[in-house]
Amino acid sequence: MAGSIAAKLGLLLLNLAVVVIVSEAKGRKRKETNMVFYMHDYETGNNITMIAVARNPKKQWGILEFGRVFAIDDPLTVAYDRNSTQIGRAHGIYVNSATDGSNVHFLMSLIFTNKAYNGSTLEIQGADRFFFKYREVSVVSGTGMFRFARGYALLDTAFFDIPNSNAIIRWNLTVLHY
């Protein structure tokens, strides 16, 4: 009997929390934010920002190898030049998830450090079919100024050095948020 009452009380509190969250979101108007920036992804050279952390033991260590996993800490800048103004960092992982090696799956947080969005984040997930000129990934969530964010980013490879696993990716981001 006591367990049944506790379960009913827990369910009531969960329903109340959902009602509060939904009613809070309904009272606010969604905003649209558009941004263009560059992500610098370097596995070789000075100041690497990506490192392989797992691979298929029967294959070489290459970006094109199925099963390869990378940890990233890539700078996000306002221009193609790596030394241009930094607006944040991309933290997360890539997994080469195509048996032919043509696709990495992104799971990353864009952590903004610029004045306008300092401390806010966007959560990115999706397939980066890097041999295509343009790709699209999902914005699945956010924090701070981007709370309840939903949207997408169009990715365009500005520079790609396959033998050294170095790239510069142009992001054209559109998000709706509260």
N, CA and C atoms as a LAMMPS dump frame, in Angstrom:
ITEM: TIMESTEP
0
ITEM: NUMBER OF ATOMS
534
ITEM: BOX BOUNDS ff ff ff
-5.0000000000000000e+02 5.0000000000000000e+02
-5.0000000000000000e+02 5.0000000000000000e+02
-5.0000000000000000e+02 5.0000000000000000e+02
ITEM: ATOMS id mol type element x y z
1 1 1 N 0.824 -1.187 0
2 1 2 C 0 0 0
3 1 3 C 0.871 1.255 0
4 2 1 N 1.913 1.264 0.869
5 2 2 C 2.79 2.436 0.944
6 2 3 C 3.522 2.64 -0.371
7 3 1 N 3.929 1.537 -1.032
8 3 2 C 4.611 1.63 -2.319
9 3 3 C 3.699 2.21 -3.382
10 4 1 N 2.434 1.856 -3.343
11 4 2 C 1.464 2.351 -4.313
12 4 3 C 1.244 3.851 -4.132
13 5 1 N 1.165 4.312 -2.91
14 5 2 C 0.988 5.742 -2.633
15 5 3 C 2.23 6.512 -3.08
16 6 1 N 3.419 5.971 -2.797
17 6 2 C 4.665 6.626 -3.211
18 6 3 C 4.749 6.705 -4.727
19 7 1 N 4.331 5.624 -5.399
20 7 2 C 4.356 5.628 -6.865
21 7 3 C 3.391 6.665 -7.418
22 8 1 N 2.19 6.759 -6.857
23 8 2 C 1.207 7.747 -7.308
24 8 3 C 1.696 9.163 -7.04
25 9 1 N 2.318 9.388 -5.895
26 9 2 C 2.852 10.707 -5.563
27 9 3 C 3.991 11.08 -6.532
28 10 1 N 4.856 10.119 -6.847
29 10 2 C 5.941 10.365 -7.793
30 10 3 C 5.405 10.713 -9.17
31 11 1 N 4.381 9.993 -9.619
32 11 2 C 3.771 10.267 -10.918
33 11 3 C 3.108 11.636 -10.932
34 12 1 N 2.461 12.012 -9.853
35 12 2 C 1.832 13.328 -9.744
36 12 3 C 2.879 14.436 -9.822
37 13 1 N 4.004 14.273 -9.124
38 13 2 C 5.071 15.279 -9.159
39 13 3 C 5.69 15.38 -10.557
40 14 1 N 5.86 14.244 -11.24
41 14 2 C 6.386 14.257 -12.608
42 14 3 C 5.44 15.003 -13.541
43 15 1 N 4.137 14.718 -13.441
44 15 2 C 3.147 15.423 -14.273
45 15 3 C 3.15 16.918 -13.987
46 16 1 N 3.265 17.302 -12.726
47 16 2 C 3.309 18.715 -12.362
48 16 3 C 4.538 19.398 -12.958
49 17 1 N 5.686 18.722 -12.929
50 17 2 C 6.914 19.286 -13.507
51 17 3 C 6.759 19.486 -15.011
52 18 1 N 6.148 18.537 -15.7
53 18 2 C 5.942 18.659 -17.148
54 18 3 C 5.019 19.831 -17.451
55 19 1 N 3.954 19.995 -16.691
56 19 2 C 3.026 21.115 -16.893
57 19 3 C 3.737 22.444 -16.696
58 20 1 N 4.566 22.56 -15.682
59 20 2 C 5.301 23.808 -15.419
60 20 3 C 6.251 24.121 -16.565
61 21 1 N 6.988 23.142 -17.037
62 21 2 C 7.946 23.361 -18.13
63 21 3 C 7.23 23.758 -19.408
64 22 1 N 6.159 23.053 -19.751
65 22 2 C 5.419 23.352 -20.97
66 22 3 C 4.778 24.725 -20.898
67 23 1 N 4.182 25.077 -19.77
68 23 2 C 3.528 26.389 -19.66
69 23 3 C 4.555 27.513 -19.69
70 24 1 N 5.742 27.287 -19.133
71 24 2 C 6.8 28.301 -19.186
72 24 3 C 7.243 28.542 -20.623
73 25 1 N 7.405 27.467 -21.407
74 25 2 C 7.824 27.588 -22.804
75 25 3 C 6.74 28.24 -23.662
76 26 1 N 5.456 27.97 -23.387
77 26 2 C 4.365 28.538 -24.182
78 26 3 C 4.284 30.05 -24.04
79 27 1 N 4.695 30.581 -22.901
80 27 2 C 4.598 32.02 -22.657
81 27 3 C 5.659 32.834 -23.374
82 28 1 N 6.663 32.201 -23.934
83 28 2 C 7.752 32.917 -24.59
84 28 3 C 7.697 32.739 -26.099
85 29 1 N 8.15 33.755 -26.801
86 29 2 C 8.218 33.69 -28.25
87 29 3 C 9.59 33.154 -28.655
88 30 1 N 9.595 32.275 -29.639
89 30 2 C 10.857 31.718 -30.128
90 30 3 C 11.604 32.759 -30.948
91 31 1 N 12.939 32.738 -30.803
92 31 2 C 13.818 33.619 -31.567
93 31 3 C 14.575 32.781 -32.574
94 32 1 N 14.963 33.412 -33.675
95 32 2 C 15.806 32.734 -34.656
96 32 3 C 17.172 33.392 -34.641
97 33 1 N 18.208 32.572 -34.559
98 33 2 C 19.589 33.061 -34.618
99 33 3 C 20.289 32.375 -35.788
100 34 1 N 20.972 33.178 -36.589
101 34 2 C 21.768 32.681 -37.711
102 34 3 C 23.216 33.077 -37.478
103 35 1 N 24.127 32.149 -37.694
104 35 2 C 25.558 32.402 -37.511
105 35 3 C 26.352 31.713 -38.606
106 36 1 N 27.46 32.316 -38.974
107 36 2 C 28.428 31.685 -39.856
108 36 3 C 29.77 31.73 -39.142
109 37 1 N 30.444 30.58 -39.063
110 37 2 C 31.751 30.523 -38.418
111 37 3 C 32.523 29.347 -38.998
112 38 1 N 33.785 29.221 -38.602
113 38 2 C 34.677 28.184 -39.125
114 38 3 C 35.179 27.32 -37.98
115 39 1 N 35.199 26.012 -38.211
116 39 2 C 35.723 25.053 -37.242
117 39 3 C 37.041 24.521 -37.792
118 40 1 N 38.088 24.607 -36.977
119 40 2 C 39.436 24.191 -37.374
120 40 3 C 39.752 22.861 -36.708
121 41 1 N 39.89 21.824 -37.524
122 41 2 C 40.02 20.452 -37.062
123 41 3 C 41.369 19.902 -37.536
124 42 1 N 42.345 19.797 -36.617
125 42 2 C 43.707 19.407 -36.987
126 42 3 C 44.168 18.197 -36.18
127 43 1 N 44.555 17.131 -36.91
128 43 2 C 45.109 15.952 -36.245
129 43 3 C 46.635 15.952 -36.296
130 44 1 N 47.218 16.751 -37.183
131 44 2 C 48.672 16.798 -37.304
132 44 3 C 49.141 18.25 -37.262
133 45 1 N 50.453 18.424 -37.116
134 45 2 C 51.031 19.763 -37.083
135 45 3 C 51.052 20.322 -35.669
136 46 1 N 51.244 21.638 -35.594
137 46 2 C 51.259 22.32 -34.293
138 46 3 C 49.831 22.52 -33.804
139 47 1 N 49.636 22.446 -32.513
140 47 2 C 48.337 22.71 -31.881
141 47 3 C 47.225 21.807 -32.412
142 48 1 N 47.414 20.49 -32.29
143 48 2 C 46.378 19.566 -32.74
144 48 3 C 45.103 19.785 -31.926
145 49 1 N 43.953 19.539 -32.562
146 49 2 C 42.66 19.735 -31.911
147 49 3 C 41.8 18.472 -31.964
148 50 1 N 42.324 17.428 -32.584
149 50 2 C 41.603 16.171 -32.752
150 50 3 C 42.596 15.032 -32.538
151 51 1 N 42.132 14.001 -31.835
152 51 2 C 43.009 12.855 -31.612
153 51 3 C 42.198 11.569 -31.726
154 52 1 N 42.775 10.583 -32.38
155 52 2 C 42.129 9.279 -32.496
156 52 3 C 42.216 8.569 -31.149
157 53 1 N 41.086 8.026 -30.69
158 53 2 C 41.073 7.338 -29.396
159 53 3 C 40.703 5.862 -29.513
160 54 1 N 40.223 5.43 -30.69
161 54 2 C 39.91 4.015 -30.909
162 54 3 C 39.908 3.735 -32.405
163 55 1 N 40.176 2.472 -32.736
164 55 2 C 40.195 2.089 -34.149
165 55 3 C 40.027 0.588 -34.274
166 56 1 N 39.812 0.147 -35.497
167 56 2 C 39.803 -1.262 -35.836
168 56 3 C 41.266 -1.715 -35.829
169 57 1 N 41.645 -2.675 -35.009
170 57 2 C 43.053 -3.068 -34.924
171 57 3 C 43.614 -3.664 -36.213
172 58 1 N 42.749 -4.037 -37.145
173 58 2 C 43.208 -4.62 -38.402
174 58 3 C 43.411 -3.572 -39.487
175 59 1 N 43.166 -2.304 -39.173
176 59 2 C 43.251 -1.233 -40.179
177 59 3 C 44.274 -0.183 -39.759
178 60 1 N 44.652 0.664 -40.721
179 60 2 C 45.553 1.785 -40.444
180 60 3 C 44.814 2.864 -39.656
181 61 1 N 45.592 3.804 -39.11
182 61 2 C 45.019 4.959 -38.424
183 61 3 C 44.731 6.025 -39.473
184 62 1 N 43.545 6.025 -40.068
185 62 2 C 43.191 7.023 -41.067
186 62 3 C 41.771 7.5 -40.877
187 63 1 N 41.52 8.769 -41.238
188 63 2 C 40.182 9.357 -41.119
189 63 3 C 39.154 8.546 -41.904
190 64 1 N 39.593 7.859 -42.946
191 64 2 C 38.678 7.133 -43.826
192 64 3 C 38.392 5.711 -43.362
193 65 1 N 38.875 5.33 -42.195
194 65 2 C 38.727 3.956 -41.717
195 65 3 C 37.474 3.778 -40.861
196 66 1 N 36.635 2.84 -41.258
197 66 2 C 35.432 2.484 -40.511
198 66 3 C 35.797 2.1 -39.077
199 67 1 N 35.044 2.643 -38.118
200 67 2 C 35.248 2.311 -36.717
201 67 3 C 36.193 3.23 -35.971
202 68 1 N 36.84 4.127 -36.649
203 68 2 C 37.774 5.032 -35.984
204 68 3 C 36.991 6.081 -35.188
205 69 1 N 37.435 6.336 -33.967
206 69 2 C 36.776 7.285 -33.069
207 69 3 C 37.768 8.397 -32.717
208 70 1 N 37.313 9.638 -32.78
209 70 2 C 38.139 10.808 -32.484
210 70 3 C 37.525 11.615 -31.343
211 71 1 N 38.374 12.163 -30.5
212 71 2 C 37.953 13.183 -29.534
213 71 3 C 38.388 14.521 -30.113
214 72 1 N 37.519 15.542 -29.984
215 72 2 C 37.848 16.845 -30.566
216 72 3 C 37.726 17.973 -29.553
217 73 1 N 38.533 18.99 -29.769
218 73 2 C 38.475 20.275 -29.055
219 73 3 C 38.879 21.334 -30.084
220 74 1 N 37.963 21.605 -31.019
221 74 2 C 38.251 22.456 -32.169
222 74 3 C 37.871 23.914 -31.918
223 75 1 N 38.748 24.856 -32.28
224 75 2 C 38.366 26.264 -32.18
225 75 3 C 37.325 26.629 -33.235
226 76 1 N 36.428 27.523 -32.856
227 76 2 C 35.432 28.098 -33.76
228 76 3 C 35.807 29.562 -33.945
229 77 1 N 36.008 29.989 -35.196
230 77 2 C 36.461 31.354 -35.464
231 77 3 C 35.518 32.064 -36.428
232 78 1 N 35.614 33.391 -36.468
233 78 2 C 34.746 34.188 -37.337
234 78 3 C 35.176 34.141 -38.795
235 79 1 N 36.413 33.729 -39.076
236 79 2 C 36.918 33.703 -40.446
237 79 3 C 37.725 32.433 -40.691
238 80 1 N 38.06 32.212 -41.941
239 80 2 C 38.828 31.047 -42.38
240 80 3 C 40.191 30.973 -41.689
241 81 1 N 40.794 32.105 -41.438
242 81 2 C 42.112 32.174 -40.797
243 81 3 C 42.022 31.652 -39.366
244 82 1 N 42.864 30.681 -39.053
245 82 2 C 42.87 30.078 -37.707
246 82 3 C 43.137 31.104 -36.609
247 83 1 N 43.818 32.193 -36.957
248 83 2 C 44.137 33.231 -35.969
249 83 3 C 43.085 34.326 -35.883
250 84 1 N 41.965 34.182 -36.606
251 84 2 C 40.898 35.183 -36.502
252 84 3 C 40.204 35.047 -35.142
253 85 1 N 39.324 35.966 -34.843
254 85 2 C 38.651 36.007 -33.544
255 85 3 C 37.938 34.689 -33.256
256 86 1 N 38.25 34.128 -32.098
257 86 2 C 37.621 32.873 -31.682
258 86 3 C 36.307 33.183 -30.973
259 87 1 N 35.236 32.447 -31.341
260 87 2 C 33.925 32.639 -30.709
261 87 3 C 33.545 31.473 -29.8
262 88 1 N 34.333 30.398 -29.842
263 88 2 C 34.027 29.252 -29.002
264 88 3 C 34.86 28.044 -29.372
265 89 1 N 34.432 26.881 -28.862
266 89 2 C 35.119 25.617 -29.114
267 89 3 C 34.066 24.543 -29.384
268 90 1 N 34.434 23.564 -30.19
269 90 2 C 33.602 22.381 -30.415
270 90 3 C 34.237 21.237 -29.641
271 91 1 N 33.516 20.694 -28.672
272 91 2 C 33.989 19.566 -27.866
273 91 3 C 33.105 18.368 -28.15
274 92 1 N 33.715 17.216 -28.375
275 92 2 C 32.909 16.027 -28.587
276 92 3 C 33.668 14.919 -29.264
277 93 1 N 32.918 14.105 -30.032
278 93 2 C 33.525 12.964 -30.714
279 93 3 C 32.995 12.848 -32.137
280 94 1 N 33.832 12.236 -32.978
281 94 2 C 33.438 11.775 -34.31
282 94 3 C 33.625 10.27 -34.299
283 95 1 N 32.747 9.583 -34.981
284 95 2 C 32.896 8.148 -35.195
285 95 3 C 32.737 7.898 -36.688
286 96 1 N 33.738 7.282 -37.316
287 96 2 C 33.573 6.934 -38.72
288 96 3 C 32.635 5.739 -38.751
289 97 1 N 31.414 5.992 -39.2
290 97 2 C 30.342 5.005 -39.07
291 97 3 C 29.881 4.42 -40.397
292 98 1 N 30.651 4.583 -41.437
293 98 2 C 30.305 3.993 -42.733
294 98 3 C 31.343 2.939 -43.095
295 99 1 N 30.895 1.78 -43.5
296 99 2 C 31.841 0.708 -43.818
297 99 3 C 32.787 1.098 -44.943
298 100 1 N 32.355 2.009 -45.822
299 100 2 C 33.255 2.468 -46.88
300 100 3 C 34.1 3.671 -46.44
301 101 1 N 33.955 4.11 -45.17
302 101 2 C 34.773 5.192 -44.62
303 101 3 C 34.365 6.583 -45.022
304 102 1 N 33.217 6.75 -45.672
305 102 2 C 32.843 8.046 -46.245
306 102 3 C 32.025 8.94 -45.331
307 103 1 N 31.84 8.58 -44.074
308 103 2 C 30.935 9.323 -43.21
309 103 3 C 31.431 9.284 -41.764
310 104 1 N 31.436 10.429 -41.123
311 104 2 C 31.651 10.446 -39.673
312 104 3 C 30.372 10.927 -39.019
313 105 1 N 30.08 10.371 -37.859
314 105 2 C 28.91 10.785 -37.088
315 105 3 C 29.389 11.755 -36.014
316 106 1 N 28.788 12.941 -35.983
317 106 2 C 29.128 13.982 -34.999
318 106 3 C 28.287 13.812 -33.743
319 107 1 N 28.904 13.965 -32.606
320 107 2 C 28.25 14.171 -31.309
321 107 3 C 29.098 15.226 -30.63
322 108 1 N 28.628 16.477 -30.623
323 108 2 C 29.473 17.543 -30.091
324 108 3 C 28.667 18.656 -29.457
325 109 1 N 29.354 19.395 -28.595
326 109 2 C 28.816 20.612 -27.998
327 109 3 C 29.592 21.784 -28.565
328 110 1 N 28.87 22.79 -29.073
329 110 2 C 29.496 24.051 -29.455
330 110 3 C 29.394 24.946 -28.229
331 111 1 N 30.533 25.274 -27.65
332 111 2 C 30.581 26.051 -26.406
333 111 3 C 31.049 27.456 -26.756
334 112 1 N 30.146 28.432 -26.634
335 112 2 C 30.448 29.796 -27.065
336 112 3 C 31.14 30.594 -25.965
337 113 1 N 32.166 31.344 -26.369
338 113 2 C 32.95 32.167 -25.445
339 113 3 C 32.943 33.638 -25.839
340 114 1 N 32.302 33.958 -26.967
341 114 2 C 32.267 35.355 -27.399
342 114 3 C 31.298 36.151 -26.529
343 115 1 N 31.356 37.467 -26.629
344 115 2 C 30.559 38.34 -25.772
345 115 3 C 29.058 38.086 -25.919
346 116 1 N 28.58 37.923 -27.148
347 116 2 C 27.147 37.794 -27.386
348 116 3 C 26.54 36.529 -26.778
349 117 1 N 27.255 35.403 -26.822
350 117 2 C 26.685 34.121 -26.393
351 117 3 C 27.521 33.423 -25.329
352 118 1 N 28.358 34.142 -24.613
353 118 2 C 29.296 33.557 -23.658
354 118 3 C 28.596 32.604 -22.683
355 119 1 N 29.109 31.373 -22.625
356 119 2 C 28.584 30.364 -21.711
357 119 3 C 27.436 29.547 -22.269
358 120 1 N 26.858 29.961 -23.382
359 120 2 C 25.769 29.209 -23.993
360 120 3 C 26.344 28.079 -24.839
361 121 1 N 25.546 27.026 -25.023
362 121 2 C 25.998 25.889 -25.826
363 121 3 C 24.912 25.457 -26.802
364 122 1 N 25.345 24.778 -27.84
365 122 2 C 24.443 24.094 -28.77
366 122 3 C 24.923 22.654 -28.901
367 123 1 N 23.988 21.725 -28.892
368 123 2 C 24.302 20.306 -29.017
369 123 3 C 24.044 19.875 -30.453
370 124 1 N 25.07 19.296 -31.078
371 124 2 C 25.025 18.919 -32.49
372 124 3 C 25.085 17.404 -32.624
373 125 1 N 24.284 16.879 -33.536
374 125 2 C 24.323 15.449 -33.825
375 125 3 C 23.998 15.255 -35.301
376 126 1 N 24.685 14.315 -35.935
377 126 2 C 24.344 14.007 -37.306
378 126 3 C 25.48 13.426 -38.099
379 127 1 N 25.143 13.033 -39.316
380 127 2 C 26.094 12.425 -40.23
381 127 3 C 26.793 13.503 -41.038
382 128 1 N 28.112 13.449 -41.049
383 128 2 C 28.905 14.344 -41.887
384 128 3 C 29.481 13.515 -43.022
385 129 1 N 28.817 13.548 -44.152
386 129 2 C 29.293 12.834 -45.348
387 129 3 C 30.312 13.73 -46.034
388 130 1 N 31.52 13.714 -45.5
389 130 2 C 32.516 14.745 -45.811
390 130 3 C 32.962 14.813 -47.258
391 131 1 N 32.638 13.839 -48.094
392 131 2 C 32.982 13.946 -49.513
393 131 3 C 31.963 14.78 -50.291
394 132 1 N 30.81 15.075 -49.678
395 132 2 C 29.836 15.961 -50.308
396 132 3 C 30.259 17.397 -50.053
397 133 1 N 30.021 18.276 -50.998
398 133 2 C 30.373 19.694 -50.82
399 133 3 C 29.6 20.285 -49.64
400 134 1 N 28.292 20.045 -49.581
401 134 2 C 27.447 20.574 -48.503
402 134 3 C 26.792 19.431 -47.755
403 135 1 N 26.773 19.532 -46.426
404 135 2 C 26.126 18.555 -45.57
405 135 3 C 25.259 19.291 -44.56
406 136 1 N 24.343 18.565 -43.952
407 136 2 C 23.46 19.16 -42.956
408 136 3 C 23.476 18.291 -41.708
409 137 1 N 23.644 18.928 -40.541
410 137 2 C 23.574 18.232 -39.262
411 137 3 C 22.53 18.923 -38.392
412 138 1 N 22.053 18.22 -37.385
413 138 2 C 20.979 18.717 -36.534
414 138 3 C 21.493 19.434 -35.297
415 139 1 N 20.795 20.496 -34.924
416 139 2 C 20.949 21.111 -33.609
417 139 3 C 19.823 20.508 -32.771
418 140 1 N 20.175 19.737 -31.76
419 140 2 C 19.165 18.983 -31.018
420 140 3 C 18.822 19.583 -29.662
421 141 1 N 19.633 20.542 -29.185
422 141 2 C 19.365 21.145 -27.886
423 141 3 C 20.322 22.307 -27.677
424 142 1 N 20.165 22.972 -26.548
425 142 2 C 21.06 24.069 -26.213
426 142 3 C 20.882 24.503 -24.77
427 143 1 N 21.793 25.373 -24.318
428 143 2 C 21.722 25.921 -22.966
429 143 3 C 21.953 27.419 -23.022
430 144 1 N 21.724 28.09 -21.892
431 144 2 C 21.934 29.535 -21.824
432 144 3 C 20.992 30.255 -22.771
433 145 1 N 21.538 31.113 -23.611
434 145 2 C 20.719 31.862 -24.563
435 145 3 C 20.056 30.947 -25.596
436 146 1 N 20.525 29.713 -25.707
437 146 2 C 19.982 28.773 -26.684
438 146 3 C 19.136 27.672 -26.048
439 147 1 N 18.563 27.953 -24.894
440 147 2 C 17.736 26.963 -24.214
441 147 3 C 16.597 26.508 -25.131
442 148 1 N 16.34 25.222 -25.15
443 148 2 C 15.31 24.593 -25.989
444 148 3 C 15.58 24.777 -27.481
445 149 1 N 16.834 24.921 -27.865
446 149 2 C 17.183 25.152 -29.272
447 149 3 C 16.862 23.939 -30.131
448 150 1 N 16.444 24.239 -31.347
449 150 2 C 16.252 23.259 -32.408
450 150 3 C 16.691 23.936 -33.693
451 151 1 N 17.309 23.177 -34.579
452 151 2 C 17.71 23.781 -35.837
453 151 3 C 18.623 22.882 -36.629
454 152 1 N 19.424 23.518 -37.474
455 152 2 C 20.319 22.763 -38.339
456 152 3 C 21.522 23.626 -38.684
457 153 1 N 22.549 22.953 -39.164
458 153 2 C 23.74 23.637 -39.661
459 153 3 C 24.093 23.05 -41.01
460 154 1 N 24.372 23.922 -41.958
461 154 2 C 24.896 23.499 -43.251
462 154 3 C 26.408 23.577 -43.174
463 155 1 N 27.07 22.481 -43.47
464 155 2 C 28.525 22.404 -43.402
465 155 3 C 29.095 22.433 -44.813
466 156 1 N 30.172 23.171 -44.965
467 156 2 C 30.847 23.315 -46.252
468 156 3 C 32.343 23.173 -45.972
469 157 1 N 32.995 22.238 -46.636
470 157 2 C 34.421 22.034 -46.424
471 157 3 C 35.202 23.133 -47.129
472 158 1 N 35.868 23.969 -46.352
473 158 2 C 36.681 25.05 -46.905
474 158 3 C 38.097 24.563 -47.206
475 159 1 N 38.568 23.556 -46.442
476 159 2 C 39.909 22.991 -46.615
477 159 3 C 39.871 21.559 -46.104
478 160 1 N 40.468 20.615 -46.881
479 160 2 C 40.489 19.217 -46.458
480 160 3 C 41.785 18.582 -46.935
481 161 1 N 42.637 18.194 -46
482 161 2 C 43.911 17.539 -46.274
483 161 3 C 43.795 16.111 -45.74
484 162 1 N 43.333 15.189 -46.584
485 162 2 C 43.076 13.807 -46.153
486 162 3 C 44.311 13.112 -45.598
487 163 1 N 45.489 13.173 -46.261
488 163 2 C 46.639 12.436 -45.726
489 163 3 C 47.022 12.845 -44.295
490 164 1 N 46.816 14.124 -43.961
491 164 2 C 47.17 14.6 -42.622
492 164 3 C 45.965 14.742 -41.693
493 165 1 N 44.772 14.418 -42.178
494 165 2 C 43.525 14.51 -41.398
495 165 3 C 43.315 15.905 -40.821
496 166 1 N 43.504 16.922 -41.643
497 166 2 C 43.275 18.305 -41.236
498 166 3 C 42.162 18.903 -42.082
499 167 1 N 41.299 19.715 -41.454
500 167 2 C 40.189 20.306 -42.2
501 167 3 C 39.764 21.624 -41.567
502 168 1 N 39.177 22.462 -42.399
503 168 2 C 38.496 23.673 -41.941
504 168 3 C 37.085 23.583 -42.51
505 169 1 N 36.105 23.631 -41.627
506 169 2 C 34.704 23.476 -42.01
507 169 3 C 33.971 24.796 -41.756
508 170 1 N 33.277 25.282 -42.792
509 170 2 C 32.443 26.479 -42.658
510 170 3 C 31.056 26.033 -42.202
511 171 1 N 30.575 26.64 -41.114
512 171 2 C 29.252 26.343 -40.562
513 171 3 C 28.318 27.504 -40.865
514 172 1 N 27.149 27.199 -41.396
515 172 2 C 26.075 28.177 -41.559
516 172 3 C 24.915 27.637 -40.72
517 173 1 N 24.735 28.219 -39.54
518 173 2 C 23.884 27.668 -38.493
519 173 3 C 22.594 28.466 -38.372
520 174 1 N 21.462 27.776 -38.251
521 174 2 C 20.171 28.407 -38.009
522 174 3 C 19.508 27.671 -36.848
523 175 1 N 19.169 28.412 -35.787
524 175 2 C 18.506 27.783 -34.636
525 175 3 C 17.326 28.627 -34.176
526 176 1 N 16.292 27.924 -33.705
527 176 2 C 15.178 28.547 -33.028
528 176 3 C 15.343 28.242 -31.551
529 177 1 N 15.121 29.228 -30.704
530 177 2 C 15.321 29.051 -29.259
531 177 3 C 14.478 30.074 -28.513
532 178 1 N 14.426 29.924 -27.191
533 178 2 C 13.683 30.88 -26.346
534 178 3 C 14.612 31.898 -25.767
